[in-house]
Amino acid sequence: MRRSYLGPMLVLALAIPLSLAQSTQPSTPQPAPAATPAGGGEAVRNPRAQMQALKFMMGHWTTAENYAPSDYLLKGGTGTGRADIHPGPGNRFMIENYLSDKNDTMGRFGGHSVIWWDAKAEIYKSFWCDSVNACENSFGSGKWDGDKLVFTGESDIRGTKMRLRDTYSAIKPDSFSWKEEGGAPGTEMKLILSVQYTRLSTAEPAEEPSPTPNPKN
């Protein structure tokens, strides 16, 4: 997912889907067509039910990265990579391991992200760590907006406060899109980076077994 530092906007570009600062406006998630469990009741309180809506991410992927033109990248930039996304123990969170292996703007780097469902807050949460920034600026919260999964948040980038928005869209069996937008408070959000995921193999990674239920939980 998320990528020589050329300026603060490229630092933002390092934060893919999942590299967001904690949202200041958590909202109750809305269902995505034929994916997200119906809102309210047991479905909202059940993390496993909500995580089923993220199965579209599971698999081995190739990625095409496009960096938007900015003051720091006048012509923008491109890159390619690959990702492996699979559920964690108990299917209670989704794990992504990402490698950007051909990148004409920032060079080769790797990253790791986790998304889970916070039943108390009734939102998805995430963090992102990478080989450039470790785990800085890493928490985000998200909800479904129709058929799009949107993470929003605020982050302090080298002393500058930024609003961030990451969106998963165009979700299909063998592909999906991700983009990150950002801007200072009170300004229009602009595209920073977009990534197109294309399934490398049709076989989904094996789901890890659920632990034996603890009767005390």
N, C-alpha and C positions, 0 to 999 in steps of 0.2 A: 504494500500500500504506500506509505507516506515517504527532502531528498538531500577548497575554494569557497566558502561563504562569500556572497556578493552583496549582502545587505539584509535588513530585517525581514523583507518579504520572502526571501529564500529560506530564512529560518522558519517562517510560517509554512512554507511548502514542505518542510520536513514532517509536518504533522498530518499524516493521512488519517482517514476516517476516524479514526479512532483516537487521534492526538488532539484533544480539545481540553480547554480549561473547564472547570466545573460550571455548569449552566446556572444562571441566576433566575431562570424562569422555568422550572420543571413543570410539566403538564401531564395530564392523564393521557396515555397512549390511545390512539384510535386504530381500529383494525385495518389491515391491508387486505385487499380482495383475495379470498381463498388461501390466506396465509396466516395472518395474525388471529389468535383466538378472540372470540367475542369479548368486548370490553365489559368490565364489571364482574362482580361475583368471584367465583373460584378461579376463573381463567386469569384474572388479573393478579390474584394472590399466588398463583402457581408458576414458579419460574420455569419449570420444564415446559409447560404449555406455551409460554411466551417465547421460549427459545426455539420452538418448532418453527416459528415464523422466520427464523434466520437460516433455515436449512439451505436456502438458495446460495448461501456463501460457500457451502461445503464443497471441497474438491481441490484439484490441482489446476492452476491457472497460469497463462501468460498474460502480461500486462503491457499496455502502450501508454506512456506518460506524456502529457502535454502541459508545459509550463506557459502560462499566459504572459504576454509582453508586459513589462513594467519598467519603472525607473531603473531597476537593477538588471533587467534582462530586456533590452530594447526590442529584440526580435523574438523573445520567448525562448523555448527550448523543447527538446524531446528526449525520451528515454524509453528503455524497455526493461522488463523484469519478469519475475515469476513469483507466485505465491502458493502456499499450501494452507488451507483453512480447514480446521477440524474441531469437533466438540471436545471439551474437557471432561474430566471424570464426572459421572452422574449426569452428563448432558446439561449441566447447569451454566455453562459459559462456552463461548466460541473463541478459538485461538487462531491467530493468523501469524505465520512466519513469512516475511517478505524480503526479497532480494532485488535491488535495482542494479542490474549487471552491466548495462550499457546506457550511459547517461552523459549527454554532451554539456551539461550545466554544472553538475556537482560531483560527478564521479561515482564510483561503485559504493553502495552502502546497504546495510541490512537493518531490518526492524522487526518488532514483535508487538502484537496487539491482543487485547482481550476485551470481549464484550459480554456483559451479563445483565440479568434482569433484577432490578431492585424492587422487590414486592412492596416494601414499605412506602417508597417514594412513587411507585407505579410508573417507572421510567427505565429505559435501558441506560446503562453506564458503561464507560470504556476507558482504557488507558493505552498509551502507545510509548514504546521505548525504541531507540535506534542507536546505531553505532556512531552517530555524530553528537546527539544531544542527551544520551542516556535516557532518563525518564522524565525530563523536564516538560512542563506544560502538557500534562498527559491525561487529565480527566475530562470526560465529556458526558453529556446526558442526551438521550434521544427518544423519539416517539415516531409512530407512523403518521404520515400525512397523506391519506389516500393510499396510493401504491408506492409511495416513496418513504424511505427511512431517513429521518433528518436528525442530525446531532447538532446542538447549538451550545455556545459557551463564550466565555471571555478569557483572555490570557494576557499576561504581561510579557511582552517580547522585548527584551533588552531595555526595560524601563518605559516602553510604550504600550499602553493598554489597547488591545485589539479585540473586536468581536469576530467570532469564527462560526462558520456554518458548513457542515459536511453533509452531503446528500448522496444516498444510494438510490439509483433510479434505473429505468429501462431494464427491469429485472426479467430475464428469460432463462430457460433451462440451461443454456450453454454460454451465457454472458450476462454481465451487468456493468453499469457505469458508476463511477464515484467521482465527485468533484468537491473541492474546498474553495470557499469564498471567505473574504475577510475585509475588515475595514475598521477605522477608528470609530469610537462612539459618536453618533450623530452624523456619520457620513454613509454614503451608499456602499454596500458590500460589492466587491469586485472579485472576479474569478482569479484564483491563484494557481490552481493546478487541477487537472482532470486526468483520470485513469480509466481506461477501458479494460475490463477483465474478460478474457476469452478462455473457455474451458479447454484444458490441455488433455485431460482424459475424462471419459464419461463415467468411470468408476469412482464412486464417492469413497473418501477415506472411511475406514471402519469406525463406527461410533464406539467410544470407550464404554465398558460396562458400568452400569449403575451400582453404587455400593449397596450393601445389605442395609435395609432401613433400620435405624436405631429407634427402638420403641419408646425411648425417652424424649425423642424429638417430636 
